[in-house]
């Protein structure tokens, strides 16, 4: 539900520490790229890492 809402508003990327598999699948079905396992940093730095193609996914921090 939220994945379509976001896609309809032009969202193409989600940056998160953790996310369940079903949520990742829903975002993928709406052509939204998901980065999980991202450690905390300022939103500005995370976006800059993404734009510089330096954002690297890590271990999914979601435990369910």
PDB file of N, CA, C and O in Angstrom:
ATOM      1  N   UNK A   1       0.817  -1.184   0.000  1.00  0.00           N
ATOM      2  CA  UNK A   1       0.000   0.000   0.000  1.00  0.00           C
ATOM      3  C   UNK A   1       0.869   1.258   0.000  1.00  0.00           C
ATOM      4  O   UNK A   1       0.716   2.113  -0.872  1.00  0.00           O
ATOM      5  N   UNK A   2       1.763   1.376   0.952  1.00  0.00           N
ATOM      6  CA  UNK A   2       2.627   2.557   0.997  1.00  0.00           C
ATOM      7  C   UNK A   2       3.601   2.570  -0.164  1.00  0.00           C
ATOM      8  O   UNK A   2       3.995   3.639  -0.630  1.00  0.00           O
ATOM      9  N   UNK A   3       3.997   1.388  -0.641  1.00  0.00           N
ATOM     10  CA  UNK A   3       4.948   1.348  -1.748  1.00  0.00           C
ATOM     11  C   UNK A   3       4.339   1.985  -2.996  1.00  0.00           C
ATOM     12  O   UNK A   3       5.025   2.736  -3.690  1.00  0.00           O
ATOM     13  N   UNK A   4       3.087   1.711  -3.298  1.00  0.00           N
ATOM     14  CA  UNK A   4       2.427   2.338  -4.449  1.00  0.00           C
ATOM     15  C   UNK A   4       2.249   3.834  -4.220  1.00  0.00           C
ATOM     16  O   UNK A   4       2.471   4.635  -5.129  1.00  0.00           O
ATOM     17  N   UNK A   5       1.853   4.208  -3.018  1.00  0.00           N
ATOM     18  CA  UNK A   5       1.707   5.623  -2.661  1.00  0.00           C
ATOM     19  C   UNK A   5       3.010   6.367  -2.926  1.00  0.00           C
ATOM     20  O   UNK A   5       3.006   7.439  -3.530  1.00  0.00           O
ATOM     21  N   UNK A   6       4.125   5.795  -2.474  1.00  0.00           N
ATOM     22  CA  UNK A   6       5.421   6.449  -2.669  1.00  0.00           C
ATOM     23  C   UNK A   6       5.826   6.458  -4.139  1.00  0.00           C
ATOM     24  O   UNK A   6       6.318   7.467  -4.643  1.00  0.00           O
ATOM     25  N   UNK A   7       5.622   5.348  -4.821  1.00  0.00           N
ATOM     26  CA  UNK A   7       5.962   5.271  -6.244  1.00  0.00           C
ATOM     27  C   UNK A   7       5.174   6.302  -7.044  1.00  0.00           C
ATOM     28  O   UNK A   7       5.711   6.938  -7.951  1.00  0.00           O
ATOM     29  N   UNK A   8       3.905   6.461  -6.703  1.00  0.00           N
ATOM     30  CA  UNK A   8       3.068   7.440  -7.403  1.00  0.00           C
ATOM     31  C   UNK A   8       3.552   8.868  -7.190  1.00  0.00           C
ATOM     32  O   UNK A   8       3.194   9.767  -7.951  1.00  0.00           O
ATOM     33  N   UNK A   9       4.357   9.078  -6.166  1.00  0.00           N
ATOM     34  CA  UNK A   9       4.880  10.406  -5.871  1.00  0.00           C
ATOM     35  C   UNK A   9       6.342  10.567  -6.282  1.00  0.00           C
ATOM     36  O   UNK A   9       7.002  11.532  -5.896  1.00  0.00           O
ATOM     37  N   UNK A  10       6.837   9.617  -7.064  1.00  0.00           N
ATOM     38  CA  UNK A  10       8.169   9.744  -7.640  1.00  0.00           C
ATOM     39  C   UNK A  10       9.315   9.198  -6.818  1.00  0.00           C
ATOM     40  O   UNK A  10      10.475   9.462  -7.137  1.00  0.00           O
ATOM     41  N   UNK A  11       9.029   8.445  -5.772  1.00  0.00           N
ATOM     42  CA  UNK A  11      10.102   7.858  -4.969  1.00  0.00           C
ATOM     43  C   UNK A  11      10.730   6.705  -5.748  1.00  0.00           C
ATOM     44  O   UNK A  11      10.021   5.848  -6.276  1.00  0.00           O
ATOM     45  N   UNK A  12      12.046   6.687  -5.817  1.00  0.00           N
ATOM     46  CA  UNK A  12      12.766   5.643  -6.548  1.00  0.00           C
ATOM     47  C   UNK A  12      13.693   4.839  -5.656  1.00  0.00           C
ATOM     48  O   UNK A  12      14.143   3.761  -6.043  1.00  0.00           O
ATOM     49  N   UNK A  13      13.986   5.354  -4.457  1.00  0.00           N
ATOM     50  CA  UNK A  13      14.970   4.711  -3.578  1.00  0.00           C
ATOM     51  C   UNK A  13      14.501   4.823  -2.136  1.00  0.00           C
ATOM     52  O   UNK A  13      13.991   5.862  -1.716  1.00  0.00           O
ATOM     53  N   UNK A  14      14.681   3.735  -1.380  1.00  0.00           N
ATOM     54  CA  UNK A  14      14.456   3.720   0.066  1.00  0.00           C
ATOM     55  C   UNK A  14      15.777   3.327   0.719  1.00  0.00           C
ATOM     56  O   UNK A  14      16.404   2.345   0.322  1.00  0.00           O
ATOM     57  N   UNK A  15      16.192   4.087   1.710  1.00  0.00           N
ATOM     58  CA  UNK A  15      17.417   3.808   2.468  1.00  0.00           C
ATOM     59  C   UNK A  15      16.987   3.507   3.894  1.00  0.00           C
ATOM     60  O   UNK A  15      16.368   4.346   4.549  1.00  0.00           O
ATOM     61  N   UNK A  16      17.314   2.303   4.382  1.00  0.00           N
ATOM     62  CA  UNK A  16      16.839   1.889   5.702  1.00  0.00           C
ATOM     63  C   UNK A  16      17.879   1.036   6.417  1.00  0.00           C
ATOM     64  O   UNK A  16      18.749   0.420   5.801  1.00  0.00           O
ATOM     65  N   UNK A  17      17.757   1.024   7.730  1.00  0.00           N
ATOM     66  CA  UNK A  17      18.601   0.131   8.526  1.00  0.00           C
ATOM     67  C   UNK A  17      18.123  -1.302   8.392  1.00  0.00           C
ATOM     68  O   UNK A  17      18.921  -2.229   8.255  1.00  0.00           O
ATOM     69  N   UNK A  18      16.817  -1.469   8.431  1.00  0.00           N
ATOM     70  CA  UNK A  18      16.247  -2.802   8.317  1.00  0.00           C
ATOM     71  C   UNK A  18      14.849  -2.745   7.751  1.00  0.00           C
ATOM     72  O   UNK A  18      14.159  -1.730   7.838  1.00  0.00           O
ATOM     73  N   UNK A  19      14.443  -3.870   7.163  1.00  0.00           N
ATOM     74  CA  UNK A  19      13.112  -3.931   6.563  1.00  0.00           C
ATOM     75  C   UNK A  19      12.776  -5.397   6.335  1.00  0.00           C
ATOM     76  O   UNK A  19      13.627  -6.184   5.919  1.00  0.00           O
ATOM     77  N   UNK A  20      11.533  -5.753   6.609  1.00  0.00           N
ATOM     78  CA  UNK A  20      11.089  -7.117   6.375  1.00  0.00           C
ATOM     79  C   UNK A  20      11.093  -7.473   4.894  1.00  0.00           C
ATOM     80  O   UNK A  20      11.030  -6.599   4.029  1.00  0.00           O
ATOM     81  N   UNK A  21      11.168  -8.766   4.622  1.00  0.00           N
ATOM     82  CA  UNK A  21      11.246  -9.246   3.242  1.00  0.00           C
ATOM     83  C   UNK A  21      10.005  -8.869   2.435  1.00  0.00           C
ATOM     84  O   UNK A  21      10.122  -8.489   1.270  1.00  0.00           O
ATOM     85  N   UNK A  22       8.832  -8.966   3.031  1.00  0.00           N
ATOM     86  CA  UNK A  22       7.593  -8.628   2.321  1.00  0.00           C
ATOM     87  C   UNK A  22       7.596  -7.155   1.897  1.00  0.00           C
ATOM     88  O   UNK A  22       7.215  -6.833   0.771  1.00  0.00           O
ATOM     89  N   UNK A  23       8.020  -6.273   2.784  1.00  0.00           N
ATOM     90  CA  UNK A  23       8.096  -4.848   2.440  1.00  0.00           C
ATOM     91  C   UNK A  23       9.069  -4.623   1.290  1.00  0.00           C
ATOM     92  O   UNK A  23       8.786  -3.843   0.382  1.00  0.00           O
ATOM     93  N   UNK A  24      10.208  -5.299   1.323  1.00  0.00           N
ATOM     94  CA  UNK A  24      11.180  -5.158   0.236  1.00  0.00           C
ATOM     95  C   UNK A  24      10.575  -5.616  -1.088  1.00  0.00           C
ATOM     96  O   UNK A  24      10.788  -4.989  -2.126  1.00  0.00           O
ATOM     97  N   UNK A  25       9.824  -6.709  -1.045  1.00  0.00           N
ATOM     98  CA  UNK A  25       9.176  -7.220  -2.256  1.00  0.00           C
ATOM     99  C   UNK A  25       8.147  -6.217  -2.794  1.00  0.00           C
ATOM    100  O   UNK A  25       8.055  -6.007  -4.004  1.00  0.00           O
ATOM    101  N   UNK A  26       7.383  -5.605  -1.896  1.00  0.00           N
ATOM    102  CA  UNK A  26       6.378  -4.624  -2.326  1.00  0.00           C
ATOM    103  C   UNK A  26       7.038  -3.406  -2.967  1.00  0.00           C
ATOM    104  O   UNK A  26       6.550  -2.892  -3.973  1.00  0.00           O
ATOM    105  N   UNK A  27       8.133  -2.950  -2.391  1.00  0.00           N
ATOM    106  CA  UNK A  27       8.853  -1.834  -3.007  1.00  0.00           C
ATOM    107  C   UNK A  27       9.397  -2.232  -4.371  1.00  0.00           C
ATOM    108  O   UNK A  27       9.296  -1.463  -5.327  1.00  0.00           O
ATOM    109  N   UNK A  28       9.969  -3.419  -4.470  1.00  0.00           N
ATOM    110  CA  UNK A  28      10.515  -3.892  -5.748  1.00  0.00           C
ATOM    111  C   UNK A  28       9.424  -3.983  -6.811  1.00  0.00           C
ATOM    112  O   UNK A  28       9.662  -3.650  -7.971  1.00  0.00           O
ATOM    113  N   UNK A  29       8.231  -4.430  -6.426  1.00  0.00           N
ATOM    114  CA  UNK A  29       7.113  -4.523  -7.371  1.00  0.00           C
ATOM    115  C   UNK A  29       6.711  -3.151  -7.895  1.00  0.00           C
ATOM    116  O   UNK A  29       6.093  -3.048  -8.955  1.00  0.00           O
ATOM    117  N   UNK A  30       7.054  -2.107  -7.168  1.00  0.00           N
ATOM    118  CA  UNK A  30       6.749  -0.740  -7.578  1.00  0.00           C
ATOM    119  C   UNK A  30       7.987  -0.003  -8.084  1.00  0.00           C
ATOM    120  O   UNK A  30       8.015   1.227  -8.137  1.00  0.00           O
ATOM    121  N   UNK A  31       9.016  -0.781  -8.459  1.00  0.00           N
ATOM    122  CA  UNK A  31      10.248  -0.230  -9.038  1.00  0.00           C
ATOM    123  C   UNK A  31      10.951   0.758  -8.117  1.00  0.00           C
ATOM    124  O   UNK A  31      11.499   1.765  -8.563  1.00  0.00           O
ATOM    125  N   UNK A  32      10.924   0.452  -6.828  1.00  0.00           N
ATOM    126  CA  UNK A  32      11.648   1.262  -5.852  1.00  0.00           C
ATOM    127  C   UNK A  32      12.828   0.443  -5.348  1.00  0.00           C
ATOM    128  O   UNK A  32      12.654  -0.648  -4.807  1.00  0.00           O
ATOM    129  N   UNK A  33      14.020   0.978  -5.530  1.00  0.00           N
ATOM    130  CA  UNK A  33      15.243   0.306  -5.080  1.00  0.00           C
ATOM    131  C   UNK A  33      15.365   0.450  -3.568  1.00  0.00           C
ATOM    132  O   UNK A  33      15.130   1.526  -3.017  1.00  0.00           O
ATOM    133  N   UNK A  34      15.735  -0.649  -2.897  1.00  0.00           N
ATOM    134  CA  UNK A  34      15.835  -0.645  -1.444  1.00  0.00           C
ATOM    135  C   UNK A  34      17.278  -0.937  -1.024  1.00  0.00           C
ATOM    136  O   UNK A  34      17.889  -1.902  -1.481  1.00  0.00           O
ATOM    137  N   UNK A  35      17.798  -0.098  -0.159  1.00  0.00           N
ATOM    138  CA  UNK A  35      19.092  -0.324   0.474  1.00  0.00           C
ATOM    139  C   UNK A  35      18.818  -0.593   1.949  1.00  0.00           C
ATOM    140  O   UNK A  35      18.285   0.275   2.639  1.00  0.00           O
ATOM    141  N   UNK A  36      19.170  -1.777   2.445  1.00  0.00           N
ATOM    142  CA  UNK A  36      19.005  -2.091   3.869  1.00  0.00           C
ATOM    143  C   UNK A  36      20.372  -2.315   4.498  1.00  0.00           C
ATOM    144  O   UNK A  36      21.375  -2.503   3.810  1.00  0.00           O
ATOM    145  N   UNK A  37      20.378  -2.290   5.815  1.00  0.00           N
ATOM    146  CA  UNK A  37      21.634  -2.480   6.537  1.00  0.00           C
ATOM    147  C   UNK A  37      22.484  -1.227   6.569  1.00  0.00           C
ATOM    148  O   UNK A  37      23.693  -1.286   6.790  1.00  0.00           O
ATOM    149  N   UNK A  38      21.849  -0.103   6.348  1.00  0.00           N
ATOM    150  CA  UNK A  38      22.569   1.170   6.324  1.00  0.00           C
ATOM    151  C   UNK A  38      22.698   1.679   7.757  1.00  0.00           C
ATOM    152  O   UNK A  38      21.709   1.778   8.482  1.00  0.00           O
ATOM    153  N   UNK A  39      23.899   1.994   8.146  1.00  0.00           N
ATOM    154  CA  UNK A  39      24.126   2.500   9.496  1.00  0.00           C
ATOM    155  C   UNK A  39      23.726   3.971   9.571  1.00  0.00           C
ATOM    156  O   UNK A  39      23.725   4.686   8.569  1.00  0.00           O
ATOM    157  N   UNK A  40      23.393   4.394  10.763  1.00  0.00           N
ATOM    158  CA  UNK A  40      22.890   5.754  10.983  1.00  0.00           C
ATOM    159  C   UNK A  40      23.921   6.799  10.557  1.00  0.00           C
ATOM    160  O   UNK A  40      25.111   6.692  10.854  1.00  0.00           O
ATOM    161  N   UNK A  41      23.434   7.782   9.873  1.00  0.00           N
ATOM    162  CA  UNK A  41      24.218   8.950   9.471  1.00  0.00           C
ATOM    163  C   UNK A  41      23.189  10.032   9.153  1.00  0.00           C
ATOM    164  O   UNK A  41      21.988   9.768   9.197  1.00  0.00           O
ATOM    165  N   UNK A  42      23.624  11.197   8.847  1.00  0.00           N
ATOM    166  CA  UNK A  42      22.655  12.250   8.527  1.00  0.00           C
ATOM    167  C   UNK A  42      21.996  11.929   7.186  1.00  0.00           C
ATOM    168  O   UNK A  42      22.635  11.339   6.314  1.00  0.00           O
ATOM    169  N   UNK A  43      20.743  12.303   7.010  1.00  0.00           N
ATOM    170  CA  UNK A  43      20.082  12.080   5.723  1.00  0.00           C
ATOM    171  C   UNK A  43      20.858  12.691   4.554  1.00  0.00           C
ATOM    172  O   UNK A  43      20.933  12.105   3.474  1.00  0.00           O
ATOM    173  N   UNK A  44      21.425  13.855   4.780  1.00  0.00           N
ATOM    174  CA  UNK A  44      22.184  14.519   3.709  1.00  0.00           C
ATOM    175  C   UNK A  44      23.378  13.668   3.277  1.00  0.00           C
ATOM    176  O   UNK A  44      23.637  13.523   2.082  1.00  0.00           O
ATOM    177  N   UNK A  45      24.097  13.111   4.236  1.00  0.00           N
ATOM    178  CA  UNK A  45      25.261  12.282   3.896  1.00  0.00           C
ATOM    179  C   UNK A  45      24.836  11.004   3.189  1.00  0.00           C
ATOM    180  O   UNK A  45      25.482  10.580   2.231  1.00  0.00           O
ATOM    181  N   UNK A  46      23.750  10.386   3.657  1.00  0.00           N
ATOM    182  CA  UNK A  46      23.285   9.154   3.023  1.00  0.00           C
ATOM    183  C   UNK A  46      22.875   9.404   1.578  1.00  0.00           C
ATOM    184  O   UNK A  46      23.190   8.605   0.695  1.00  0.00           O
ATOM    185  N   UNK A  47      22.183  10.495   1.334  1.00  0.00           N
ATOM    186  CA  UNK A  47      21.792  10.829  -0.037  1.00  0.00           C
ATOM    187  C   UNK A  47      23.029  11.110  -0.873  1.00  0.00           C
ATOM    188  O   UNK A  47      23.097  10.693  -2.029  1.00  0.00           O
ATOM    189  N   UNK A  48      23.999  11.804  -0.317  1.00  0.00           N
ATOM    190  CA  UNK A  48      25.221  12.081  -1.073  1.00  0.00           C
ATOM    191  C   UNK A  48      25.970  10.796  -1.398  1.00  0.00           C
ATOM    192  O   UNK A  48      26.470  10.642  -2.512  1.00  0.00           O
ATOM    193  N   UNK A  49      26.057   9.864  -0.437  1.00  0.00           N
ATOM    194  CA  UNK A  49      26.685   8.559  -0.715  1.00  0.00           C
ATOM    195  C   UNK A  49      25.963   7.867  -1.871  1.00  0.00           C
ATOM    196  O   UNK A  49      26.598   7.304  -2.762  1.00  0.00           O
ATOM    197  N   UNK A  50      24.629   7.915  -1.845  1.00  0.00           N
ATOM    198  CA  UNK A  50      23.855   7.298  -2.929  1.00  0.00           C
ATOM    199  C   UNK A  50      24.179   7.973  -4.266  1.00  0.00           C
ATOM    200  O   UNK A  50      24.450   7.292  -5.255  1.00  0.00           O
ATOM    201  N   UNK A  51      24.151   9.287  -4.297  1.00  0.00           N
ATOM    202  CA  UNK A  51      24.410  10.020  -5.539  1.00  0.00           C
ATOM    203  C   UNK A  51      25.821   9.772  -6.060  1.00  0.00           C
ATOM    204  O   UNK A  51      26.055   9.755  -7.269  1.00  0.00           O
ATOM    205  N   UNK A  52      26.760   9.581  -5.132  1.00  0.00           N
ATOM    206  CA  UNK A  52      28.154   9.313  -5.504  1.00  0.00           C
ATOM    207  C   UNK A  52      28.402   7.831  -5.770  1.00  0.00           C
ATOM    208  O   UNK A  52      29.538   7.418  -6.003  1.00  0.00           O
ATOM    209  N   UNK A  53      27.317   7.022  -5.735  1.00  0.00           N
ATOM    210  CA  UNK A  53      27.388   5.572  -5.934  1.00  0.00           C
ATOM    211  C   UNK A  53      28.316   4.904  -4.919  1.00  0.00           C
ATOM    212  O   UNK A  53      29.026   3.952  -5.244  1.00  0.00           O
ATOM    213  N   UNK A  54      28.302   5.416  -3.686  1.00  0.00           N
ATOM    214  CA  UNK A  54      29.134   4.870  -2.614  1.00  0.00           C
ATOM    215  C   UNK A  54      28.299   4.277  -1.480  1.00  0.00           C
ATOM    216  O   UNK A  54      28.856   3.837  -0.474  1.00  0.00           O
ATOM    217  N   UNK A  55      26.992   4.259  -1.622  1.00  0.00           N
ATOM    218  CA  UNK A  55      26.131   3.699  -0.591  1.00  0.00           C
ATOM    219  C   UNK A  55      26.155   2.180  -0.718  1.00  0.00           C
ATOM    220  O   UNK A  55      25.843   1.633  -1.775  1.00  0.00           O
ATOM    221  N   UNK A  56      26.526   1.508   0.359  1.00  0.00           N
ATOM    222  CA  UNK A  56      26.640   0.062   0.331  1.00  0.00           C
ATOM    223  C   UNK A  56      25.707  -0.546   1.362  1.00  0.00           C
ATOM    224  O   UNK A  56      25.727  -0.185   2.539  1.00  0.00           O
ATOM    225  N   UNK A  57      24.893  -1.474   0.894  1.00  0.00           N
ATOM    226  CA  UNK A  57      23.990  -2.196   1.790  1.00  0.00           C
ATOM    227  C   UNK A  57      24.805  -3.121   2.689  1.00  0.00           C
ATOM    228  O   UNK A  57      25.869  -3.610   2.310  1.00  0.00           O
ATOM    229  N   UNK A  58      24.277  -3.346   3.887  1.00  0.00           N
ATOM    230  CA  UNK A  58      24.928  -4.250   4.831  1.00  0.00           C
ATOM    231  C   UNK A  58      23.941  -5.300   5.289  1.00  0.00           C
ATOM    232  O   UNK A  58      22.991  -5.627   4.578  1.00  0.00           O
ATOM    233  N   UNK A  59      24.168  -5.821   6.471  1.00  0.00           N
ATOM    234  CA  UNK A  59      23.256  -6.808   7.031  1.00  0.00           C
ATOM    235  C   UNK A  59      21.948  -6.126   7.398  1.00  0.00           C
ATOM    236  O   UNK A  59      21.937  -5.062   8.018  1.00  0.00           O
ATOM    237  N   UNK A  60      20.858  -6.746   7.010  1.00  0.00           N
ATOM    238  CA  UNK A  60      19.536  -6.227   7.324  1.00  0.00           C
ATOM    239  C   UNK A  60      19.368  -6.193   8.840  1.00  0.00           C
ATOM    240  O   UNK A  60      19.524  -7.218   9.502  1.00  0.00           O
ATOM    241  N   UNK A  61      19.058  -5.049   9.382  1.00  0.00           N
ATOM    242  CA  UNK A  61      18.939  -4.890  10.832  1.00  0.00           C
ATOM    243  C   UNK A  61      17.547  -5.252  11.351  1.00  0.00           C
ATOM    244  O   UNK A  61      17.275  -5.133  12.546  1.00  0.00           O
ATOM    245  N   UNK A  62      16.671  -5.691  10.454  1.00  0.00           N
ATOM    246  CA  UNK A  62      15.320  -6.127  10.850  1.00  0.00           C
ATOM    247  C   UNK A  62      15.403  -7.549  11.394  1.00  0.00           C
ATOM    248  O   UNK A  62      16.030  -8.412  10.781  1.00  0.00           O
ATOM    249  N   UNK A  63      14.778  -7.796  12.532  1.00  0.00           N
ATOM    250  CA  UNK A  63      14.873  -9.128  13.137  1.00  0.00           C
ATOM    251  C   UNK A  63      13.545  -9.888  13.122  1.00  0.00           C
ATOM    252  O   UNK A  63      13.336 -10.780  13.944  1.00  0.00           O
ATOM    253  N   UNK A  64      12.669  -9.550  12.218  1.00  0.00           N
ATOM    254  CA  UNK A  64      11.407 -10.314  12.103  1.00  0.00           C
ATOM    255  C   UNK A  64      11.096 -10.672  10.672  1.00  0.00           C
ATOM    256  O   UNK A  64      10.078 -11.309  10.403  1.00  0.00           O
TER     257      UNK A  64
END
